[in-house]
Amino acid sequence: MKSKGIWKKNKAFTIKGESTGYEIVTSPQDDELEDFSARPMEILLNGIIGCMGASICNIMRHHMNKVEDFEIVADGIRAEVDPKYYTHIDFYINIKGDIQAKEIKRATKLSEEKYCSAINSVKATTKYYIKLNDKDLEID
């Protein structure tokens, strides 16, 4: 996998993924820059959500036809000093449909522990809050 960054101005780069051809403009928060780009750490968090969501869907592939709505929100806490990496990430998973609690719990656990490369690429601790049909599930 390969990506390329082309400098635009100040601290902004256009990033292009070689395998997909996607482009995104990114820059750190800076008073001199217009607010036209995604922050690098925001992109990282978005990638984790996408990776976890895809792996949960894959694990639950035989049950996904029963899912009506599925949302993942990640709330990352960063270190106070440089490098300001994610120290902890809370995940809020809200899923609705005719599925069993054990199915979403199992899929979430397997996603984090085995299949999601993105979450396994950061050194953050994690905690999960899962709602199934608007009911909080207890996490084992």
N, C-alpha and C positions, 0 to 999 in steps of 0.2 A: 504494500500500500504506500502511495506516495502523494504528497500535496506540495504545492508551490505557492510561495508568498511573494507578491509584487508590491513594492512600496508605492503608496499613492502620494501622501504628504504627511508632514509631522510624524505621528506614530501609527498611522493607518496603513493597513495592508489589504490587498485583495488576495484572498486565499482561493486557490483552485484545486479541487481534488482530481487527480489524474484518472482514477478508475471510473468516476461518474461524470466528471466534467462540471460539477456544481461550482458555483462561485459565491463567496460571502465576503463582505468587507468587515474587518475587525480592527479594533484599536482599544487600548486601555482608556479608562475615564481620564479626561484631560480637559481643562478649561479652555484650551486653545482650539480644540476640535469641535466641530459641529456634532450633534448627537445623531449621526447617520449610520452608525455601525454597531455591530454586536460586540460585547466585551468578551475577551478570550475565555475568562472563567465562566461566563454565562454559556458560551458555546460548549464548554466541557460538561457543565451540568445538563445541558440539553442533550448532549450525546449519551450521557448515562441514562437519562429518561428513555431515549429512543432505543437504546440497547436493552435495557431491562424490559420495556414494553414489548419489544419484538420477541425476546426470549420467553416471556410469560405467555404470550400468544402462541408461540410454538409449542411450549410444554402443554398448554391447555387446548391444543388444536382440535381435539375431538369434542370439546365443549364450547368452542367459540361461537358456534351457531346459536347457542342459548344466551349469549351475552348481548345485552341491549345497550349498555353504555360502559365505558372503561376510561378512567382518567388517572394519571399519575402526576403528582406535584412533588418536586424536590426542593427542599429548603436547606441550602448549604451554609455552614458556618466556617469562616476562614480564620486562619491564624492572624494574630494581631501584628506580627512583624514579618518582614520579608524573609523568605518567600511566603507569600500569603496563600498557601495551599488550603484545600478544604480539610478541616480537622474532623468535622462531623456533618453528616447529611441525614436529615429526616425525610422519609418518603411517605407520602399520603396517597394511598391507593383507594380509589372509589370505583367499585364495579357493581353493576346491576344486571340481573338476569337469573335464569333458572339454573344456577350452579351451586354446588356444595361448598361450604366454608373450607373444608379440607383441600379442595382443588386449588383455590386461589392461594391458600397458605403454602401448599406444597410447591406450586409454581413460583411463588415469590422467593421462597427459600432456595430452590434449585437455581433460579435466575442469578441470585446474588452469589451463591457459593460455587457454582459450576459453569454457567453458560454466559453470563454477561462479562465480556472482556473489559468493558469500560469501567464498571465499578471496581473491578479487580486491578485496575491500573492506577487507582488513587489510594492514598493511605488514610482515608477518612474512616472513622467508625460510622456505623449506620444504625438507624432504628426505623421500624416500619409501623405504620398505623393503617390498618385495612378496614374499610367499610364494605359490607356486602348488603346490597339492597337497603342502604341507609342505616344499617346496624353495625356498630363497632364490633370487630372480632378480637378476641384475645389471642395474642401471639405467644406461642410456646417458647 
